[in-house]
Amino acid sequence: MNKKKKGNILLIGGLSKAKSMAISLLEQGYKVTVINKSYEDCMKLAEIDGLNVMCGDGTKPHILDEANAAECDIAIALTSKDTDNLVACQLCKKQFSVPKTVSLVSDPNKTDFFTQMGVDSVVCAISAITGIIQQQAFIDEMTTIIPAGRGRVQIIEVQIPGESPIAGKKLWEITLPKESIVGCVLRSDTTLIPRGDTRILAGDTLVVITENGQELNTIHALTGR
């Protein structure tokens, strides 16, 4: 049986966020391309094995064209400027027919506007993610889920109990469903962007992006319940 081929993902801007996301996606078998305006940032990103890096402005059509945006399944805008993220997503959607666009925004008041402008999923800056996720309950107080991407993607907040099989392990040692990615770790008053060597502690809350339908499998892998 042939293994299902993973999709192509385009990341636009954002050094630290793009770096963490690219590593996680590459480990899961996705083909990832990053566009960044800074030459220095591109040099750092180029150190990641298997990552395609392009130096340029992701809000310019010719740069998106050179990055083969038309062949991407998902485009994720991670720059520090909300306006640049919106422009990049609109270009990817309208000019290059990218099926799904995701934009990071620093101002939560812009979320509805971005959605109205055609961005498929809008995510507030990671520092504000806790407040967003606390809107709905799932199973019990340990877990919260909000829908994203028109129901195709879920963002899960999972608190790690002391008896969890992953407590004390590094992220690379944890086996998750292939459709799930740990986006950040909430530890006390600190928000951590995880890497492969990040150790998960009892009491941590993990923010996980997962394909719709994989929530229970992901929760079980993280908590043993």
C-alpha positions as CSV (number, residue, x, y, z in Angstrom):
1,M,0.0,0.0,0.0
2,N,1.4,3.4,-1.0
3,K,1.9,5.9,1.9
4,K,-0.3,9.0,1.5
5,K,1.8,11.9,0.3
6,K,1.9,14.9,2.6
7,G,1.0,18.3,1.3
8,N,3.0,21.4,0.5
9,I,3.0,24.2,3.1
10,L,4.2,27.8,2.6
11,L,5.2,29.9,5.6
12,I,5.5,33.7,5.1
13,G,7.7,35.7,7.6
14,G,8.3,35.2,11.3
15,L,11.7,33.8,12.2
16,S,11.1,32.0,15.5
17,K,7.6,31.0,14.8
18,A,8.4,29.9,11.2
19,K,11.4,27.9,12.5
20,S,9.5,26.0,15.1
21,M,6.6,25.3,12.8
22,A,8.8,24.2,9.9
23,I,10.7,21.7,12.1
24,S,7.5,20.2,13.3
25,L,6.0,20.0,9.8
26,L,9.1,18.6,8.2
27,E,9.3,15.9,10.9
28,Q,5.8,14.8,9.9
29,G,6.7,14.5,6.2
30,Y,5.3,17.8,4.8
31,K,7.2,19.7,2.2
32,V,7.8,23.2,3.6
33,T,8.8,26.5,2.0
34,V,9.6,29.6,3.9
35,I,9.7,33.2,2.6
36,N,11.5,35.8,4.7
37,K,12.6,39.4,3.8
38,S,15.6,39.3,6.1
39,Y,18.8,37.8,4.6
40,E,20.1,37.0,8.1
41,D,16.9,35.2,9.0
42,C,17.0,33.3,5.8
43,M,20.5,32.1,6.6
44,K,19.3,30.9,10.0
45,L,16.3,29.1,8.5
46,A,18.5,27.5,5.8
47,E,20.2,25.6,8.6
48,I,17.1,23.4,8.9
49,D,17.6,20.3,6.9
50,G,15.0,19.8,4.1
51,L,13.5,23.3,4.4
52,N,13.1,25.4,1.2
53,V,14.0,29.0,1.9
54,M,13.4,32.1,-0.3
55,C,14.6,35.6,0.6
56,G,12.0,38.1,-0.5
57,D,8.8,39.9,0.4
58,G,5.9,37.5,0.7
59,T,3.4,40.3,-0.1
60,K,4.8,40.6,-3.7
61,P,3.2,38.4,-6.3
62,H,6.4,37.6,-8.2
63,I,8.0,36.3,-4.9
64,L,5.0,34.1,-4.2
65,D,5.2,32.9,-7.8
66,E,8.9,32.0,-7.4
67,A,8.1,30.2,-4.2
68,N,5.6,28.0,-6.2
69,A,2.6,29.2,-4.1
70,A,0.2,27.8,-6.7
71,E,1.4,24.3,-5.7
72,C,0.9,24.8,-2.0
73,D,-2.0,23.3,0.0
74,I,-1.7,25.8,2.9
75,A,-0.2,29.2,3.2
76,I,0.5,30.6,6.7
77,A,1.4,34.2,7.2
78,L,3.5,34.8,10.3
79,T,4.9,38.3,9.9
80,S,4.8,40.9,12.7
81,K,2.6,43.2,10.6
82,D,-1.1,42.3,10.4
83,T,-1.5,44.2,7.1
84,D,1.3,42.2,5.5
85,N,-0.3,39.0,6.7
86,L,-3.6,39.9,5.2
87,V,-2.1,40.9,1.8
88,A,-0.1,37.7,1.6
89,C,-3.1,35.6,2.4
90,Q,-5.3,37.4,-0.1
91,L,-2.7,37.0,-2.9
92,C,-2.2,33.3,-2.1
93,K,-6.0,32.7,-2.2
94,K,-7.1,34.9,-5.1
95,Q,-4.0,34.9,-7.4
96,F,-2.5,31.5,-6.7
97,S,-5.7,29.6,-5.7
98,V,-4.1,28.2,-2.5
99,P,-6.9,26.0,-0.9
100,K,-6.3,27.2,2.7
101,T,-4.8,30.4,4.1
102,V,-4.0,31.0,7.8
103,S,-3.0,34.4,9.2
104,L,-1.5,35.4,12.6
105,V,-2.8,38.6,14.0
106,S,-1.6,40.7,16.9
107,D,-4.9,42.5,17.3
108,P,-7.8,40.2,18.2
109,N,-10.2,42.9,17.1
110,K,-9.1,42.3,13.5
111,T,-10.1,38.6,13.5
112,D,-13.6,39.1,12.1
113,F,-12.3,41.5,9.5
114,F,-9.7,39.1,8.3
115,T,-12.3,36.3,8.0
116,Q,-14.6,38.6,6.0
117,M,-11.7,39.4,3.7
118,G,-11.4,35.7,2.9
119,V,-8.7,34.4,5.2
120,D,-9.8,30.8,6.1
121,S,-8.3,30.7,9.6
122,V,-7.2,33.6,11.8
123,V,-5.2,33.0,14.9
124,C,-4.3,35.7,17.5
125,A,-0.7,36.0,18.5
126,I,0.6,33.1,20.5
127,S,0.8,35.2,23.7
128,A,-3.0,35.6,23.5
129,I,-3.8,32.0,22.7
130,T,-4.9,31.0,26.2
131,G,-7.7,33.5,26.3
132,I,-9.0,32.3,22.9
133,I,-8.9,28.6,23.8
134,Q,-10.8,29.1,27.0
135,Q,-14.1,29.7,25.2
136,Q,-15.4,26.1,25.0
137,A,-15.1,23.0,27.2
138,F,-14.5,19.4,25.9
139,I,-14.7,16.3,28.0
140,D,-13.8,18.0,31.3
141,E,-11.8,20.9,32.7
142,M,-8.6,19.3,31.5
143,T,-9.3,19.9,27.8
144,T,-10.6,22.6,25.6
145,I,-11.2,22.6,21.8
146,I,-12.1,25.4,19.4
147,P,-12.9,24.8,15.7
148,A,-10.7,26.3,13.0
149,G,-10.5,26.0,9.2
150,R,-14.3,25.6,8.8
151,G,-14.3,22.6,11.1
152,R,-11.4,20.7,9.4
153,V,-8.9,21.7,12.0
154,Q,-9.2,21.8,15.8
155,I,-7.0,23.7,18.3
156,I,-6.8,21.6,21.5
157,E,-5.7,22.8,24.9
158,V,-4.6,19.7,27.0
159,Q,-3.4,19.9,30.6
160,I,-0.7,17.2,31.3
161,P,-1.6,15.3,34.6
162,G,1.1,13.9,36.8
163,E,0.4,10.3,35.7
164,S,0.6,11.2,32.0
165,P,2.9,8.9,30.1
166,I,4.6,11.9,28.5
167,A,5.4,13.8,31.7
168,G,9.2,14.3,31.9
169,K,9.8,13.4,28.2
170,K,11.2,15.5,25.5
171,L,8.9,16.5,22.6
172,W,10.8,14.3,20.1
173,E,10.2,11.3,22.3
174,I,6.4,11.7,22.2
175,T,4.4,9.7,19.7
176,L,1.4,11.7,18.5
177,P,-1.0,11.1,15.6
178,K,0.6,12.3,12.4
179,E,-2.2,14.8,12.0
180,S,-1.3,16.6,15.2
181,I,1.3,19.3,16.0
182,V,2.2,20.8,19.4
183,G,2.1,24.6,18.7
184,C,3.0,25.9,22.1
185,V,3.5,25.0,25.8
186,L,1.8,27.1,28.5
187,R,3.8,26.7,31.8
188,S,2.7,28.9,34.7
189,D,2.9,32.5,33.3
190,T,5.3,31.5,30.5
191,T,4.5,30.6,26.9
192,L,7.1,28.4,25.2
193,I,7.5,27.7,21.5
194,P,8.5,24.0,21.6
195,R,11.4,22.4,19.9
196,G,12.3,18.7,19.6
197,D,14.3,18.9,22.9
198,T,11.7,20.7,24.9
199,R,10.8,18.7,28.0
200,I,7.1,18.4,28.8
201,L,6.4,18.6,32.6
202,A,3.4,17.6,34.6
203,G,1.1,20.6,34.9
204,D,2.0,22.0,31.5
205,T,-0.8,22.9,29.1
206,L,-0.1,22.0,25.5
207,V,-1.8,23.8,22.7
208,V,-2.2,21.3,19.8
209,I,-3.4,21.8,16.3
210,T,-5.0,18.6,15.0
211,E,-7.0,17.3,12.1
212,N,-10.8,17.1,12.8
213,G,-11.5,13.6,14.1
214,Q,-8.1,13.1,15.8
215,E,-9.0,14.9,19.0
216,L,-9.6,11.8,21.2
217,N,-6.5,9.9,19.8
218,T,-4.4,13.0,20.5
219,I,-5.7,13.5,24.0
220,H,-5.1,9.8,24.8
221,A,-1.5,10.0,23.6
222,L,-0.9,13.0,25.8
223,T,-2.7,12.0,29.0
224,G,-3.0,8.3,28.8
225,R,-6.8,8.7,29.4
